[in-house]
Amino acid sequence: MPGALARIPFAWWNTKIAPPSINSMATAEHRAAVAAVARTLIDQIGCLLVALAEVRRENVLAWIPEGRRAQWTAIIDTSNERHDFDVALVYDHTALALMDHVWVRAFHASQAVRAGLVATFAFTNGTGSMVLAAAHWRSDAGNNEDADARRSRAAQALNGAISESVKALGQPDVPILVLGDFNAEPFAKQFGSDLPAARSRDVVQRHRPRSPSDLLFYNAAWRWLGEREAWDGEQKPPTIAGSYRLTDSTVPTAWRTFDQVLVSPSLLRDSGWCLDEKSLGIHVHEEVFDQVGSCLRAPFDHLPIVGQLRWLPRMKAE
């Protein structure tokens, strides 16, 4: 393999610093906690790519450890429009070179829908390219039916934008990584025809696209729908049964799996860049989660997701 880049650790997190269309009310303590988590993701876990939500109009590079900041770049929405995006990408540009990016917008009933960010990167060691999407879709706050329809429109638009990026790149088999807080669980209808995703790897591995728009993703978040730790009567593990928890923890459905990771068939192979699923999961950080109380620390309501892509050299035929 050219160069020394053997893995791309990544993270996704909804920080709750600055929700969409709302000016940030975050306290100094909230910001300090976000910066502490970012330091952990980069310095301890080694992330080279971090996608963030609810960071509208924030200086996200300020959360990168000072000694590493010079080699990092941020993709943020600088339009300052009323419906500007609250998602951002920060990445180590010594490992990833940005080729192109697009903010994906759509409309539903004449109202703006923010579908997500789609970016195309080249690996700086010459091992190819990657299409990455980051999304934060409408929550059910207010009109549930309208929010669900907006999520469907966002899914359709994001699917179309990913397809266009693949087509523009001219590499139908390019690795695609989708990260997001979809405000919908893996079994939601948006992951049917709008942004097709399956719970089983083998179905996705067998998929042979007939066109750039014929996408099918493996949704690794299906594995996070239940309790993270098994109960045996002796150990008393904290309850972590998703990536998001309502403030009212007495509700039976307080835990939800809103934060998800989707990958294309090209990341489910035994050579080249692949998803290292053993490293993928919900990250429990003390700044965000209270182990004793099995609850997220205010004001957080999402746990970070961490994982990595790993380079596997092609095995020589004997």
LUMPARO-916896 format. One record per residue: y negated, z negated, x negated of N, C-alpha, C in turn. Coordinates in pm, whole numbers, padded with zeros to 5 digits, always signed. Example, Ala and Ser with C-alpha at 12.3 -4.5 7.8 and 13.67 -1.06 7.14 Angstrom:
2
+00569-00780-01319+00450-00780-01230+00330-00780-01320
+00225-00708-01285+00106-00714-01367-00003-00787-01290
! end
This chain:
318
+00120+00000-00084+00000+00000+00000-00124+00000-00087
-00221+00086-00061-00343+00086-00139-00416-00047-00123
-00472-00098-00233-00550-00221-00226-00464-00343-00200
-00533-00455-00170-00462-00581-00154-00470-00636-00012
-00524-00558+00082-00539-00605+00218-00405-00601+00290
-00344-00717+00310-00211-00722+00369-00212-00779+00510
-00322-00840+00551-00327-00897+00686-00472-00903+00733
-00488-00896+00864-00619-00908+00928-00612-01022+01029
-00638-01145+00988-00644-01254+01086-00766-01235+01177
-00748-01263+01307-00856-01244+01403-00860-01359+01501
-00971-01369+01572-00986-01474+01673-01070-01422+01789
-01047-01482+01904-01128-01458+02025-01164-01594+02083
-01290-01608+02128-01329-01737+02188-01450-01719+02278
-01443-01777+02397-01558-01789+02487-01624-01924+02457
-01741-01919+02395-01807-02039+02344-01886-02118+02447
-01924-02054+02558-02008-02112+02664-02150-02146+02615
-02191-02084+02504-02326-02108+02453-02431-02042+02541
-02410-01914+02574-02511-01837+02648-02443-01741+02744
-02416-01785+02867-02349-01698+02966-02433-01575+02998
-02369-01472+03055-02440-01348+03086-02554-01370+03186
-02667-01303+03159-02784-01303+03248-02847-01441+03266
-02811-01536+03180-02865-01672+03190-02914-01714+03052
-03033-01772+03048-03083-01822+02921-03002-01942+02877
-02977-01952+02748-02892-02058+02696-02953-02197+02719
-02868-02287+02765-02906-02428+02782-02828-02515+02686
-02769-02454+02583-02683-02527+02491-02761-02631+02412
-02699-02746+02394-02759-02854+02317-02732-02833+02168
-02800-02912+02086-02776-02906+01941-02632-02945+01910
-02577-03039+01986-02439-03083+01964-02340-02970+01997
-02367-02899+02105-02283-02785+02144-02283-02679+02034
-02400-02646+01984-02412-02546+01880-02343-02590+01751
-02356-02718+01718-02291-02770+01597-02139-02762+01610
-02088-02789+01730-01943-02781+01752-01894-02637+01739
-01970-02541+01793-01932-02400+01781-01931-02359+01634
-02031-02400+01558-02037-02368+01416-01918-02429+01342
-01877-02550+01380-01762-02616+01316-01633-02539+01342
-01617-02491+01466-01498-02413+01500-01500-02281+01422
-01616-02216+01414-01627-02090+01340-01590-02110+01194
-01634-02220+01135-01598-02249+00995-01448-02263+00979
-01384-02328+01075-01239-02343+01070-01170-02208+01080
-01215-02125+01175-01153-01994+01194-01162-01908+01068
-01273-01917+00998-01295-01831+00882-01244-01893+00753
-01280-02019+00728-01244-02081+00601-01100-02129+00596
-01048-02182+00707-00913-02238+00705-00808-02138+00754
-00836-02070+00863-00740-01972+00917-00753-01839+00846
-00871-01812+00790-00890-01689+00714-00928-01568+00796
-00982-01588+00916-01015-01475+01003-01112-01379+00934
-01083-01250+00948-01171-01144+00899-01245-01076+01013
-01209-01114+01135-01268-01055+01255-01268-01162+01363
-01385-01188+01423-01396-01287+01530-01475-01224+01644
-01415-01222+01763-01481-01173+01884-01520-01293+01968
-01642-01290+02021-01698-01406+02090-01754-01365+02226
-01749-01458+02320-01809-01437+02451-01907-01549+02481
-01996-01522+02575-02105-01613+02612-02188-01651+02490
-02231-01546+02419-02320-01562+02304-02441-01469+02320
-02485-01452+02442-02594-01359+02473-02720-01392+02393
-02768-01291+02320-02893-01300+02243-02889-01410+02136
-02770-01444+02089-02755-01547+01986-02745-01485+01847
-02788-01559+01747-02771-01519+01607-02633-01565+01562
-02531-01487+01596-02394-01530+01571-02361-01538+01422
-02433-01462+01340-02407-01468+01196-02442-01605+01139
-02527-01680+01207-02563-01813+01159-02445-01908+01162
-02342-01875+01239-02223-01961+01247-02121-01929+01138
-02141-01819+01067-02051-01785+00956-02081-01879+00839
-01980-01934+00775-02005-02022+00660-02101-01957+00560
-02198-02033+00514-02307-01978+00434-02257-01902+00311
-02154-01954+00246-02104-01888+00126-02035-01756+00152
-02001-01727+00277-01931-01603+00312-02021-01506+00388
-02138-01550+00430-02220-01476+00526-02262-01339+00476
-02283-01324+00346-02333-01197+00292-02236-01083+00312
-02107-01113+00326-02009-01006+00342-01966-00986+00488
-02043-01046+00580-02013-01033+00722-02123-00956+00794
-02081-00884+00898-02172-00805+00982-02145-00840+01128
-02249-00834+01210-02236-00863+01353-02267-00740+01437
-02190-00723+01543-02222-00623+01646-02264-00701+01769
-02390-00691+01805-02443-00761+01922-02527-00664+02004
-02545-00695+02131-02628-00613+02218-02774-00652+02195
-02852-00560+02143-02992-00588+02113-03087-00521+02213
-03034-00478+02327-03116-00406+02425-03215-00496+02497
-03182-00626+02509-03264-00722+02584-03282-00682+02730
-03188-00604+02782-03192-00570+02923-03150-00691+03006
-03184-00688+03133-03148-00800+03221-02997-00819+03225
-02923-00708+03221-02778-00715+03225-02720-00680+03087
-02779-00738+02982-02724-00713+02849-02593-00791+02832
-02521-00758+02726-02387-00811+02706-02388-00948+02639
-02292-01030+02676-02280-01163+02614-02164-01168+02515
-02102-01053+02485-01994-01050+02386-02050-01001+02252
-01982-01040+02146-02022-00999+02011-01899-00993+01923
-01909-00913+01817-01806-00908+01713-01871-00943+01581
-01808-01030+01505-01848-01052+01366-01727-01021+01280
-01751-00952+01168-01637-00908+01088-01675-00902+00940
-01575-00914+00855-01591-00904+00711-01592-00757+00674
-01710-00707+00634-01720-00564+00608-01659-00522+00475
-01608-00616+00397-01533-00577+00278-01390-00540+00314
-01346-00578+00435-01211-00544+00482-01213-00436+00589
-01318-00436+00672-01328-00345+00785-01461-00272+00779
-01457-00140+00792-01578-00058+00792-01599-00002+00932
-01713-00032+00992-01741+00016+01127-01768+00166+01126
-01694+00238+01209-01712+00383+01221-01798+00418+01342
-01778+00345+01452-01851+00375+01575-01833+00257+01670
-01923+00244+01766-01904+00144+01871-01981+00186+01995
-01939+00138+02111-02003+00172+02237-01998+00050+02328
-02111+00024+02395-02116-00079+02499-02078-00012+02630
-01974-00062+02693-01917+00006+02809-01973-00055+02937
-02050+00027+03009-02109-00015+03136-02056+00071+03249
-02056+00014+03367-02018+00088+03487-02099+00031+03603
-02073+00081+03724-02143+00030+03841-02045+00008+03955
-02073-00093+04035-01996-00121+04156-02096-00157+04265
-02094-00079+04372-02187-00102+04483-02331-00111+04433
-02366-00020+04342-02500-00009+04284-02536-00124+04191
-02441-00212+04163-02467-00324+04073-02402-00297+03937
-02471-00339+03831-02422-00316+03696-02296-00398+03668
-02202-00336+03600-02078-00401+03560-02067-00389+03408
-02053-00502+03339-02035-00502+03194-01886-00500+03165
-01835-00388+03119-01691-00372+03099-01645-00421+02962
-01730-00409+02859-01689-00458+02728-01746-00376+02614
-01704-00410+02496-01744-00342+02372-01621-00277+02312
-01633-00151+02274-01524-00080+02206-01575-00034+02071
-01507-00077+01965-01548-00043+01829-01432+00021+01754
-01465+00118+01671-01365+00183+01586-01391+00143+01441
-01287+00092+01376-01297+00048+01238-01202+00127+01149
-01241+00140+01023-01150+00189+00919-01116+00072+00829
-00990+00060+00790-00951-00040+00692-01001+00007+00556
-01071-00079+00485-01138-00036+00362-01042-00005+00248
-00915-00041+00264-00818-00008+00158-00747+00124+00183
-00794+00199+00283-00739+00331+00306-00612+00338+00387
-00581+00233+00463-00457+00232+00541-00478+00273+00687
-00586+00345+00714-00603+00398+00847-00718+00336+00923
-00710+00347+01055-00818+00304+01144-00763+00214+01254
-00855+00156+01331-00817+00069+01443-00926+00078+01548
-00885+00079+01673-00979+00068+01785-00968-00074+01840
-01082-00140+01851-01083-00278+01900-01176-00288+02020
-01130-00355+02126-01213-00378+02243-01227-00528+02266
-01346-00570+02306-01373-00709+02340-01442-00712+02475
-01396-00799+02565-01447-00796+02702-01460-00936+02760
-01561-00951+02845-01577-01071+02927-01613-01023+03066
-01517-01035+03159-01537-00982+03293-01588-01089+03389
-01630-01042+03504-01695-01126+03606-01600-01237+03653
-01654-01358+03668-01576-01469+03721-01582-01468+03873
-01505-01557+03935-01500-01564+04081-01615-01646+04141
-01707-01692+04059-01820-01771+04111-01895-01689+04215
-01907-01744+04334-01976-01673+04442-01879-01598+04531
-01890-01467+04535-01809-01383+04623-01682-01340+04551
-01569-01397+04588-01443-01369+04519-01401-01224+04530
-01412-01166+04649-01370-01027+04668-01457-00932+04587
-01586-00957+04584-01676-00873+04507-01647-00886+04357
-01622-01009+04312-01591-01031+04170-01462-00960+04131
-01362-00964+04219-01235-00897+04191-01255-00746+04182
-01337-00691+04271-01365-00548+04268-01441-00511+04140
-01531-00597+04095-01605-00570+03972-01511-00573+03851
-01415-00664+03854-01318-00668+03742-01235-00541+03740
-01198-00491+03857-01122-00366+03862-01205-00251+03806
-01332-00247+03844-01417-00140+03791-01434-00154+03641
-01446-00277+03592-01459-00300+03448-01332-00255+03375
-01216-00285+03433-01089-00246+03371-01079-00095+03361
-01117-00025+03467-01113+00121+03465-01206+00177+03358
-01327+00122+03352-01425+00171+03256-01382+00143+03112
-01326+00024+03089-01282-00010+02954-01166+00079+02912
-01073+00103+03005-00961+00193+02977-01012+00332+02939
-01110+00380+03014-01166+00511+02984-01236+00517+02850
-01309+00411+02816-01382+00408+02689-01286+00400+02570
-01180+00324+02584-01079+00318+02478-01017+00456+02459
-00985+00521+02570-00926+00656+02563-01019+00753+02492
-01149+00746+02525-01247+00835+02462-01258+00808+02312
-01249+00681+02272-01256+00647+02130-01134+00700+02056
-01017+00689+02119-00894+00743+02059-00906+00894+02045
-00955+00958+02149-00970+01104+02147-01068+01147+02039
-01181+01076+02027-01282+01112+01927-01230+01093+01786
-01143+00995+01769-01087+00969+01637-00985+01075+01598
-00921+01135+01698-00821+01238+01670-00690+01183+01619
-00663+01057+01650-00539+00992+01606-00475+00925+01728
-00393+00996+01803-00334+00941+01926-00255+00813+01904
-00205+00793+01783-00121+00677+01755-00198+00564+01687
-00330+00568+01693-00411+00467+01625-00384+00328+01685
-00377+00224+01603-00361+00088+01657-00479+00050+01746
-00449-00012+01859-00552-00059+01952-00530-00207+01979
-00636-00285+01962-00632-00430+01986-00738-00463+02090
-00699-00530+02199-00791-00566+02306-00793-00717+02319
-00913-00775+02308-00931-00919+02318-01028-00948+02431
-01003-01053+02509-01100-01079+02614-01074-01203+02697
-01182-01246+02762-01176-01341+02872-01195-01257+02997
-01084-01228+03064-01086-01134+03175-01110-01202+03310
-01116-01336+03311-01129-01410+03437-01023-01365+03538
-00911-01324+03485-00795-01282+03563-00673-01312+03477
-00562-01346+03540-00442-01378+03464-00359-01252+03439
-00260-01259+03350-00184-01138+03314-00120-01065+03432
-00093-01138+03541-00028-01074+03656-00129-01015+03755
-00258-01021+03724-00361-00969+03815-00350-00817+03827
-00400-00766+03938-00386-00623+03967-00460-00535+03866
-00562-00590+03800-00637-00511+03702-00549-00461+03588
-00437-00531+03564-00346-00491+03456-00230-00407+03509
-00252-00352+03628-00157-00256+03684-00203-00116+03647
-00275-00049+03738-00317+00088+03712-00452+00098+03640
-00534-00008+03647-00669+00000+03590-00668-00007+03438
-00603-00106+03384-00585-00122+03239-00438-00161+03220
-00347-00062+03222-00204-00092+03230-00153-00177+03114
-00083-00284+03150-00026-00374+03049+00106-00429+03101
+00200-00449+03010+00334-00497+03046+00362-00631+02979
+00454-00707+03038+00492-00834+02978+00603-00819+02876
+00670-00705+02875+00785-00686+02786+00752-00586+02676
+00793-00621+02554+00763-00535+02440+00839-00403+02446
+00967-00409+02489+01048-00288+02479+00995-00174+02565
+00940-00207+02682+00882-00103+02769+00765-00036+02698
+00682-00116+02634+00566-00062+02564+00609+00017+02441
+00706-00034+02369+00754+00036+02249+00810+00174+02282
+00868+00189+02400+00925+00318+02440+00820+00415+02494
+00701+00363+02520+00597+00446+02582+00551+00556+02487
+00552+00678+02532+00503+00792+02456+00390+00856+02536
+00265+00831+02497+00152+00880+02576+00149+01032+02585
+00118+01082+02703+00107+01226+02725-00035+01277+02698
-00131+01183+02691-00270+01218+02664-00340+01092+02613
-00461+01104+02558-00534+00984+02512-00559+00883+02623
-00562+00928+02747-00587+00837+02859-00460+00770+02911
-00344+00810+02860-00216+00756+02905-00183+00631+02822
-00255+00523+02851-00242+00400+02774-00147+00301+02842
-00071+00229+02762+00008+00117+02809+00008+00012+02699
-00034-00109+02734-00045-00216+02637+00062-00323+02658
+00095-00391+02550+00176-00513+02559+00079-00630+02570
+00096-00711+02675+00010-00827+02695+00082-00952+02646
+00043-00997+02527+00110-01111+02465+00080-01242+02536
-00023-01243+02623-00062-01367+02689+00035-01412+02798
+00129-01327+02836+00231-01371+02932+00303-01495+02881
+00314-01509+02751+00388-01622+02693+00310-01752+02704
+00186-01748+02747+00101-01869+02751+00078-01921+02892
+00157-01874+02987+00132-01911+03127+00172-02055+03160
+00264-02112+03085+00310-02247+03116+00274-02346+03008
+00336-02463+03017+00310-02568+02919+00343-02521+02777
+00255-02553+02685+00275-02512+02546+00388-02590+02481
+00398-02721+02507+00500-02806+02446+00602-02850+02551
+00729-02851+02513+00834-02892+02607+00838-03044+02622
+00880-03089+02738+00890-03232+02769+01033-03278+02747
+01051-03391+02679+01187-03444+02662+01199-03591+02698
+01094-03649+02755+01099-03789+02797+01063-03887+02687
+01076-03848+02562+01040-03936+02451+00905-03897+02392
+00895-03770+02352+00766-03721+02306+00674-03707+02426
+00547-03730+02405+00450-03717+02514+00341-03619+02471
+00376-03492+02471+00278-03392+02426+00164-03378+02526
+00045-03341+02478-00065-03315+02572-00037-03190+02654
-00092-03187+02772-00078-03068+02856-00175-02960+02812
-00119-02849+02769-00195-02726+02744-00116-02616+02812
-00166-02568+02924-00090-02473+03006-00172-02349+03036
-00242-02301+02936-00325-02182+02950-00433-02185+02844
-00535-02103+02863-00646-02098+02767-00776-02151+02825
-00779-02172+02957-00899-02215+03027-00861-02327+03122
-00951-02425+03135-00924-02532+03231-01051-02565+03310
-01034-02573+03442-01145-02611+03529-01190-02753+03497
-01316-02780+03522-01367-02916+03500-01294-03015+03588
-01265-02975+03712-01187-03059+03803-01039-03044+03769
-00991-03133+03682-00854-03121+03632-00750-03168+03733
-00792-03216+03851-00695-03260+03952-00642-03143+04035
-00707-03028+04026-00663-02910+04101-00532-02860+04040
-00429-02832+04121-00300-02787+04066-00311-02662+03979
-00409-02577+04008-00426-02454+03929-00543-02467+03831
-00567-02589+03782-00680-02610+03691-00666-02525+03565
-00543-02513+03513-00520-02433+03393-00501-02286+03433
-00566-02198+03360-00551-02054+03381-00536-01985+03245
-00471-01870+03245-00460-01790+03123-00553-01670+03138
-00681-01697+03116-00783-01593+03128-00805-01517+02997
-00781-01584+02885-00804-01524+02753-00675-01458+02706
-00684-01330+02674-00562-01253+02650-00575-01160+02531
-00460-01119+02479-00452-01025+02368-00358-00913+02409
-00409-00790+02409-00331-00672+02444-00323-00582+02321
-00207-00523+02297-00191-00432+02184-00120-00305+02227
-00149-00197+02156-00087-00067+02182+00052-00061+02121
+00134+00036+02161+00269+00049+02104+00270+00060+01952
+00165+00119+01895+00160+00139+01750+00153+00009+01673
+00122-00104+01740+00120-00234+01674+00248-00313+01699
+00348-00246+01754+00478-00310+01781+00590-00238+01707
+00563-00201+01583+00661-00128+01504+00698-00206+01379
+00787-00148+01299+00836-00220+01182+00779-00168+01051
+00671-00090+01060+00601-00046+00940+00457-00015+00976
+00370-00017+00875+00228+00001+00900+00167-00128+00952
+00053-00115+01018-00010-00234+01076+00064-00274+01204
+00094-00404+01215+00167-00452+01332+00112-00588+01374
+00137-00623+01497+00102-00755+01547+00201-00857+01494
+00151-00960+01428+00236-01072+01384+00233-01177+01494
+00325-01162+01590+00318-01245+01710+00350-01391+01683
+00418-01420+01574+00446-01560+01541+00318-01637+01510
+00218-01567+01462+00091-01632+01428-00006-01634+01545
+00030-01571+01655-00061-01554+01768-00048-01668+01867
-00160-01724+01908-00152-01828+02008-00286-01895+02034
-00280-01996+02119-00398-02072+02156-00423-02176+02048
-00544-02179+01997-00580-02268+01887-00642-02396+01943
-00587-02509+01904-00636-02639+01952-00721-02701+01841
-00851-02706+01865-00945-02762+01767-01002-02891+01825
-01014-02994+01741-01058-03124+01790-01199-03121+01847
-01281-03028+01803-01416-03017+01859-01413-02968+02004
-01304-02902+02042-01296-02839+02173-01201-02913+02267
-01093-02971+02214-00988-03027+02299-00961-03173+02266
-00952-03254+02371-00916-03396+02360-00766-03410+02382
-00691-03435+02274-00545-03443+02282-00500-03558+02372
-00568-03670+02364-00526-03788+02443-00545-03764+02592
-00659-03707+02628-00687-03685+02769-00637-03553+02823
-00577-03470+02736-00529-03337+02776-00638-03258+02848
-00759-03261+02792-00870-03191+02856-00963-03134+02751
-01039-03034+02791-01138-02978+02700-01260-03069+02696
-01319-03079+02580-01438-03161+02566-01558-03085+02624
-01638-03154+02704-01758-03093+02760-01850-03049+02645
-01913-02932+02660-01919-02846+02778-01818-02732+02775
-01720-02734+02683-01628-02621+02668-01532-02611+02786
-01491-02487+02817-01389-02466+02919-01283-02364+02874
-01296-02310+02752-01197-02216+02696-01154-02263+02558
-01027-02244+02528-00975-02267+02393-00974-02135+02317
-00997-02140+02185-00992-02016+02106-00850-01959+02098
-00842-01829+02075-00717-01759+02050-00720-01709+01905
-00611-01730+01832-00604-01679+01695-00476-01598+01677
-00480-01503+01585-00362-01422+01555-00389-01339+01430
-00300-01248+01401-00324-01160+01287-00245-01030+01300
-00301-00928+01240-00230-00803+01218-00178-00808+01075
-00058-00757+01055+00004-00763+00923+00051-00624+00882
+00035-00593+00754+00080-00464+00702+00225-00476+00656
+00309-00387+00709+00449-00382+00668+00476-00248+00601
+00515-00247+00474+00544-00120+00407+00668-00056+00466
+00671+00074+00466+00785+00147+00518+00906+00125+00425
+01021+00091+00484+01142+00067+00406+01195+00198+00352
+01232+00198+00224+01288+00318+00164+01432+00340+00210
+01465+00462+00240+01603+00494+00280+01697+00474+00162
+01811+00413+00189+01908+00388+00082+01987+00516+00052
! end
